[in-house]
């Protein structure tokens, strides 16, 4: 009560330091107040007195830290983080956030999302319904770790050409946000974690398939074919098709004809998908001396190749109906999306400009997503 009343004006020197002001304030916090207040405050218990005294002590120590310019805060309620340290604390938090985002970017999360979109529906088809949720989570996590490690190692090897290409010049290894050594360690940790997780919680076959995809992606595509042959993405695309094998083996513990047809779908889908993007960035690939087909061949040949692979993937999508015992939901989706995919491919042949190529690229992602989601839905409404 005494603290809440206005203090009468006294003819005395006003404390000039923060510590002195806290001392003057603390003189009004006791059980009696005979210096300036007309009434006594309400009696306090021993616990209340200890609490107030402790709080004031912390306020005094915090004030001393600020006024004295001490960079290391003294113990106390207000002395834990001084005003002088606050900017450095905020700056450190920002640096940590930027570094965290850089490590996430190393894994190429958008590519991982696409891989997982094909894995989960495959598990539904393999299980003839809904597989155990725990198994889905563990398989997805293990696959994401494997793909993330492979993508990070790919960035380490390709950092020289990434610095030349407009599309990739802001990647963390190019900007120096992450060192190559740190990226290699990070990638290896992800791969080890992936294999250990899948081998101990899913099955050994799934773990071997996941790590083999990484080995193929790095050993065959990244370090060999990418800088050597215009057919680089055709063969290298096999690595991106392995997740369906991982998903199937996670549920059944073995492989059969159906998952290999799914593998073939993604294998044939990859060239038209990636070449459409490469049409837009053909100058980048030329500057980096990467023989991607659109950068070394005339556009007539490129668009014909895109159309041929599109026809092949749409045709194979119907082979999956008997191979995986799918029904009308999948069949209808394959027919509608396949027709739209062919429409985009034919349109690109007629108008091979970058804008049309990017529309083809965007729809190719939609096509694969709808196709695999339809598989999963069909497995639920039309079980074998």
C-alpha positions as CSV (number, residue, x, y, z in Angstrom):
1,X,0.0,0.0,0.0
2,X,2.8,2.3,0.9
3,X,4.5,1.8,-2.5
4,X,1.3,2.7,-4.3
5,X,0.9,6.1,-2.7
6,X,2.5,9.3,-4.0
7,X,5.5,10.3,-2.1
8,X,5.5,13.9,-0.7
9,X,8.0,16.4,-2.1
10,X,11.1,16.6,0.1
11,X,13.9,19.1,0.0
12,X,16.7,16.6,-0.6
13,X,19.0,15.6,-3.3
14,X,17.5,13.5,-6.0
15,X,19.5,10.3,-6.6
16,X,21.3,10.6,-9.9
17,X,22.4,6.9,-10.5
18,X,20.2,4.0,-11.4
19,X,21.5,2.1,-8.4
20,X,20.8,5.1,-6.0
21,X,17.3,5.3,-7.4
22,X,16.7,1.7,-6.6
23,X,18.1,2.3,-3.1
24,X,15.6,5.2,-2.6
25,X,12.8,3.0,-3.9
26,X,13.8,0.1,-1.6
27,X,13.6,2.4,1.4
28,X,9.8,2.3,1.0
29,X,9.5,-1.4,0.8
30,X,9.9,-2.4,4.5
31,X,7.4,-3.1,7.1
32,X,7.7,0.5,8.5
33,X,7.9,3.8,6.6
34,X,9.0,6.7,8.8
35,X,11.0,8.8,6.3
36,X,8.3,10.3,4.1
37,X,5.1,8.4,4.1
38,X,2.3,9.4,6.5
39,X,0.9,5.9,6.9
40,X,2.4,2.5,7.5
41,X,2.0,-0.1,4.8
42,X,0.0,-3.2,5.5
43,X,2.0,-5.8,7.5
44,X,3.7,-8.4,5.3
45,X,4.5,-11.9,6.0
46,X,8.1,-13.2,6.2
47,X,7.7,-14.8,2.8
48,X,6.4,-11.6,1.2
49,X,9.3,-9.6,2.6
50,X,11.9,-12.1,1.3
51,X,10.3,-12.0,-2.2
52,X,10.4,-8.2,-2.3
53,X,13.9,-8.0,-1.0
54,X,15.1,-10.6,-3.6
55,X,13.4,-8.7,-6.4
56,X,14.9,-5.3,-5.4
57,X,18.4,-6.9,-5.1
58,X,18.1,-8.2,-8.7
59,X,16.9,-4.8,-9.9
60,X,19.9,-3.1,-8.2
61,X,22.4,-5.6,-9.7
62,X,20.9,-5.2,-13.1
63,X,21.1,-1.4,-12.9
64,X,24.7,-1.6,-11.8
65,X,25.5,-3.8,-14.8
66,X,23.8,-1.3,-17.2
67,X,25.2,1.9,-15.7
68,X,28.7,0.5,-15.2
69,X,28.8,-0.7,-18.8
70,X,29.6,-4.2,-17.8
71,X,29.3,-6.5,-20.8
72,X,28.9,-9.7,-18.7
73,X,25.7,-9.3,-16.7
74,X,25.7,-9.7,-13.0
75,X,23.2,-12.2,-11.4
76,X,19.9,-10.6,-10.9
77,X,16.4,-10.4,-12.3
78,X,17.2,-7.5,-14.6
79,X,20.9,-8.3,-14.9
80,X,20.6,-11.5,-16.8
81,X,20.8,-9.9,-20.2
82,X,22.0,-6.3,-20.4
83,X,20.9,-3.7,-22.9
84,X,24.5,-3.7,-24.2
85,X,24.3,-7.4,-25.0
86,X,20.8,-7.4,-26.6
87,X,21.9,-6.4,-30.1
88,X,24.5,-9.2,-30.1
89,X,21.9,-11.7,-28.9
90,X,19.5,-10.7,-31.7
91,X,22.3,-10.8,-34.3
92,X,23.3,-14.3,-33.1
93,X,19.7,-15.5,-33.4
94,X,19.5,-14.2,-36.9
95,X,22.8,-15.9,-37.9
96,X,21.6,-19.2,-36.4
97,X,18.3,-18.9,-38.4
98,X,20.2,-18.1,-41.6
99,X,22.5,-21.1,-41.1
100,X,19.7,-23.4,-40.3
101,X,17.9,-22.4,-43.6
102,X,21.1,-22.9,-45.5
103,X,21.4,-26.5,-44.3
104,X,17.8,-27.1,-45.2
105,X,18.4,-25.7,-48.7
106,X,21.3,-28.2,-49.1
107,X,18.8,-31.0,-49.0
108,X,16.7,-29.6,-51.9
109,X,13.4,-29.9,-50.0
110,X,11.3,-29.5,-53.1
111,X,12.8,-32.5,-54.7
112,X,12.3,-34.5,-51.5
113,X,8.6,-33.6,-51.5
114,X,8.2,-35.0,-55.0
115,X,10.0,-38.2,-54.0
116,X,7.8,-38.7,-51.0
117,X,4.6,-38.1,-53.0
118,X,5.4,-41.2,-55.0
119,X,6.5,-43.3,-51.9
120,X,3.4,-43.0,-49.7
121,X,0.8,-44.0,-52.4
122,X,3.0,-46.9,-53.4
123,X,2.8,-48.1,-49.8
124,X,-1.0,-47.9,-49.9
125,X,-1.1,-50.0,-53.1
126,X,1.4,-52.5,-51.6
127,X,-0.7,-52.8,-48.4
128,X,-4.0,-53.1,-50.3
129,X,-5.3,-50.4,-48.0
130,X,-3.8,-48.2,-45.2
131,X,-0.4,-49.4,-44.0
132,X,0.6,-48.9,-40.3
133,X,1.1,-45.2,-39.6
134,X,4.3,-45.8,-37.8
135,X,5.7,-47.7,-40.8
136,X,4.7,-44.8,-43.1
137,X,6.4,-42.2,-40.9
138,X,9.6,-44.2,-40.5
139,X,9.8,-45.0,-44.2
140,X,9.2,-41.4,-45.2
141,X,11.8,-40.1,-42.7
142,X,14.4,-42.6,-43.8
143,X,13.8,-41.8,-47.4
144,X,13.9,-38.1,-46.8
145,X,17.3,-38.4,-45.0
146,X,18.7,-40.5,-47.8
147,X,17.5,-38.0,-50.5
148,X,18.7,-35.0,-48.5
149,X,22.2,-36.5,-48.1
150,X,22.4,-37.2,-51.8
151,X,21.3,-33.7,-52.7
152,X,23.7,-32.1,-50.3
153,X,26.7,-34.1,-51.7
154,X,25.5,-33.2,-55.2
155,X,25.7,-29.5,-54.3
156,X,29.3,-30.0,-53.0
157,X,30.4,-31.6,-56.3
158,X,28.5,-29.1,-58.5
159,X,29.4,-25.9,-56.6
160,X,31.7,-24.7,-59.5
161,X,28.9,-24.9,-62.1
162,X,26.3,-23.6,-59.6
163,X,28.3,-20.4,-59.3
164,X,28.0,-19.9,-63.1
165,X,24.3,-20.6,-63.5
166,X,21.7,-18.0,-62.7
167,X,19.3,-20.5,-61.3
168,X,21.7,-21.9,-58.8
169,X,24.1,-19.0,-57.9
170,X,22.4,-18.4,-54.6
171,X,22.9,-21.9,-53.2
172,X,24.6,-21.9,-49.8
173,X,27.9,-23.4,-51.0
174,X,28.2,-20.7,-53.6
175,X,27.4,-17.9,-51.3
176,X,29.8,-19.2,-48.6
177,X,27.1,-19.7,-46.0
178,X,28.3,-23.3,-45.6
179,X,31.8,-24.7,-46.2
180,X,32.3,-27.7,-48.5
181,X,33.7,-29.7,-45.6
182,X,30.7,-28.9,-43.3
183,X,28.4,-29.9,-46.2
184,X,30.2,-33.2,-46.7
185,X,30.0,-34.0,-43.0
186,X,26.3,-33.1,-43.0
187,X,25.5,-35.3,-46.0
188,X,27.4,-38.3,-44.6
189,X,25.5,-37.9,-41.3
190,X,22.2,-37.9,-43.1
191,X,23.1,-41.0,-45.1
192,X,24.2,-42.9,-42.0
193,X,21.1,-41.9,-40.1
194,X,18.9,-43.0,-43.1
195,X,20.5,-46.5,-43.4
196,X,20.4,-47.0,-39.6
197,X,16.8,-45.9,-39.3
198,X,15.5,-48.0,-42.2
199,X,17.5,-51.1,-41.4
200,X,16.5,-51.2,-37.7
201,X,12.9,-50.0,-37.9
202,X,11.7,-51.0,-41.4
203,X,13.8,-53.7,-43.1
204,X,17.2,-54.2,-44.5
205,X,16.0,-54.3,-48.1
206,X,14.5,-50.9,-47.9
207,X,17.8,-49.5,-46.3
208,X,19.9,-51.1,-49.1
209,X,17.6,-49.7,-51.8
210,X,17.7,-46.2,-50.3
211,X,21.5,-46.1,-50.0
212,X,21.9,-47.6,-53.5
213,X,19.9,-44.7,-55.0
214,X,22.3,-42.3,-53.3
215,X,25.3,-44.2,-54.7
216,X,23.8,-44.2,-58.2
217,X,22.9,-40.6,-58.1
218,X,26.3,-39.5,-57.0
219,X,28.5,-42.0,-58.7
220,X,26.8,-42.4,-62.1
221,X,24.8,-39.1,-62.6
222,X,26.6,-36.4,-60.7
223,X,30.3,-37.3,-61.1
224,X,30.1,-38.9,-64.5
225,X,27.1,-38.5,-66.9
226,X,26.0,-35.0,-66.0
227,X,29.1,-33.3,-67.5
228,X,29.7,-36.0,-70.2
229,X,26.5,-36.9,-72.1
230,X,23.3,-35.3,-73.3
231,X,21.6,-38.5,-72.1
232,X,22.7,-37.7,-68.6
233,X,19.2,-37.1,-67.2
234,X,17.8,-40.2,-69.0
235,X,20.0,-42.6,-67.1
236,X,20.4,-40.5,-64.0
237,X,16.7,-40.4,-63.6
238,X,16.8,-44.0,-62.3
239,X,17.9,-42.7,-58.9
240,X,14.7,-40.6,-58.6
241,X,12.6,-43.7,-59.3
242,X,14.0,-45.8,-56.5
243,X,11.7,-44.4,-53.7
244,X,8.8,-46.4,-55.1
245,X,10.8,-49.6,-54.6
246,X,11.7,-48.5,-51.1
247,X,8.0,-47.9,-50.3
248,X,6.9,-51.2,-51.7
249,X,9.6,-53.2,-49.9
250,X,8.9,-51.4,-46.7
251,X,5.4,-52.9,-46.7
252,X,5.9,-56.3,-48.2
253,X,9.6,-57.0,-47.6
254,X,10.2,-58.0,-51.2
255,X,9.7,-56.6,-54.8
256,X,7.4,-57.7,-57.5
257,X,6.3,-56.6,-61.0
258,X,4.0,-53.7,-59.9
259,X,6.7,-51.6,-58.2
260,X,9.0,-52.0,-61.2
261,X,6.2,-50.7,-63.5
262,X,6.0,-47.7,-61.1
263,X,9.8,-47.4,-61.3
264,X,9.5,-47.3,-65.1
265,X,6.8,-44.6,-64.9
266,X,9.1,-42.2,-63.0
267,X,12.1,-43.2,-65.1
268,X,10.3,-42.3,-68.3
269,X,8.7,-39.2,-66.8
270,X,12.0,-37.7,-65.7
271,X,13.4,-36.7,-69.2
272,X,10.4,-34.6,-70.4
273,X,10.0,-33.1,-67.0
274,X,13.6,-32.0,-66.7
275,X,14.2,-31.1,-70.4
276,X,11.2,-28.7,-70.2
277,X,13.0,-26.9,-67.4
278,X,16.3,-27.0,-69.3
279,X,14.7,-25.3,-72.2
280,X,14.1,-22.3,-70.0
281,X,17.7,-22.4,-68.7
282,X,19.6,-23.6,-71.8
283,X,21.9,-20.6,-71.7
284,X,22.9,-21.4,-68.1
285,X,23.8,-24.9,-69.0
286,X,25.8,-23.7,-72.0
287,X,27.7,-21.2,-69.9
288,X,28.5,-24.0,-67.4
289,X,29.5,-26.4,-70.1
290,X,26.9,-29.0,-69.0
291,X,25.7,-30.9,-72.1
292,X,22.0,-30.9,-71.2
293,X,20.0,-31.8,-74.3
294,X,18.4,-28.4,-74.9
295,X,21.8,-26.7,-74.7
296,X,23.5,-28.9,-77.3
297,X,20.7,-29.8,-79.7
298,X,18.3,-27.8,-81.8
299,X,14.9,-27.2,-80.3
300,X,13.1,-29.4,-82.9
301,X,15.0,-32.5,-81.7
302,X,14.5,-31.6,-78.1
303,X,10.7,-31.2,-78.4
304,X,10.4,-34.4,-80.4
305,X,12.3,-36.3,-77.6
306,X,10.0,-34.7,-75.0
307,X,7.0,-35.9,-77.0
308,X,8.3,-39.4,-77.4
309,X,9.0,-39.8,-73.7
310,X,5.6,-38.3,-72.8
311,X,3.8,-40.9,-75.1
312,X,5.8,-43.7,-73.4
313,X,5.0,-42.6,-69.9
314,X,1.3,-42.2,-70.6
315,X,1.2,-45.7,-72.3
316,X,3.0,-47.3,-69.4
317,X,0.6,-45.7,-66.9
318,X,-2.1,-48.0,-68.2
319,X,0.1,-51.1,-67.9
320,X,0.0,-50.5,-64.2
321,X,-3.8,-51.2,-64.0
322,X,-3.4,-55.0,-64.4
323,X,0.1,-55.1,-62.8
324,X,-1.1,-53.5,-59.6
325,X,-4.8,-54.5,-59.8
326,X,-6.0,-50.9,-59.9
327,X,-9.5,-49.9,-60.7
328,X,-11.6,-47.2,-62.2
329,X,-10.4,-44.3,-60.0
330,X,-6.8,-44.8,-61.2
331,X,-7.8,-45.6,-64.8
332,X,-9.9,-42.4,-65.1
333,X,-7.2,-40.3,-63.6
334,X,-4.5,-41.8,-65.8
335,X,-6.7,-41.1,-68.9
336,X,-7.5,-37.5,-68.1
337,X,-4.1,-36.4,-66.9
338,X,-2.4,-38.4,-69.6
339,X,-4.3,-36.6,-72.3
340,X,-3.4,-33.2,-70.7
341,X,0.2,-34.2,-70.5
342,X,0.2,-35.1,-74.2
343,X,-1.5,-31.8,-75.0
344,X,1.3,-29.9,-73.3
345,X,4.0,-31.9,-75.1
346,X,2.4,-31.4,-78.5
347,X,2.0,-27.7,-77.8
348,X,5.7,-27.4,-76.9
349,X,6.5,-29.0,-80.3
350,X,4.5,-26.3,-82.0
351,X,5.8,-23.5,-79.9
352,X,9.2,-24.3,-78.3
353,X,9.5,-21.0,-76.4
354,X,10.7,-20.9,-72.8
355,X,7.3,-19.8,-71.5
356,X,5.5,-22.8,-73.0
357,X,8.3,-25.1,-71.8
358,X,7.8,-23.9,-68.2
359,X,4.1,-24.6,-68.4
360,X,5.0,-28.1,-69.6
361,X,7.4,-28.4,-66.6
362,X,4.8,-27.2,-64.1
363,X,2.1,-29.6,-65.4
364,X,4.5,-32.6,-65.4
365,X,4.7,-32.2,-61.6
366,X,0.9,-32.1,-61.4
367,X,0.6,-35.1,-63.6
368,X,2.9,-37.3,-61.5
369,X,1.2,-36.1,-58.3
370,X,-2.3,-36.8,-59.4
371,X,-1.3,-40.2,-60.9
372,X,0.2,-41.5,-57.6
373,X,-2.5,-40.0,-55.4
374,X,-5.1,-41.7,-57.6
375,X,-3.2,-45.0,-57.0
376,X,-3.5,-44.5,-53.2
377,X,-7.2,-43.6,-53.4
378,X,-7.9,-46.5,-55.7
379,X,-6.2,-48.9,-53.2
380,X,-8.6,-47.7,-50.5
381,X,-11.9,-47.8,-52.5
382,X,-11.0,-50.7,-54.7
383,X,-8.9,-53.2,-52.7
384,X,-7.7,-56.3,-54.4
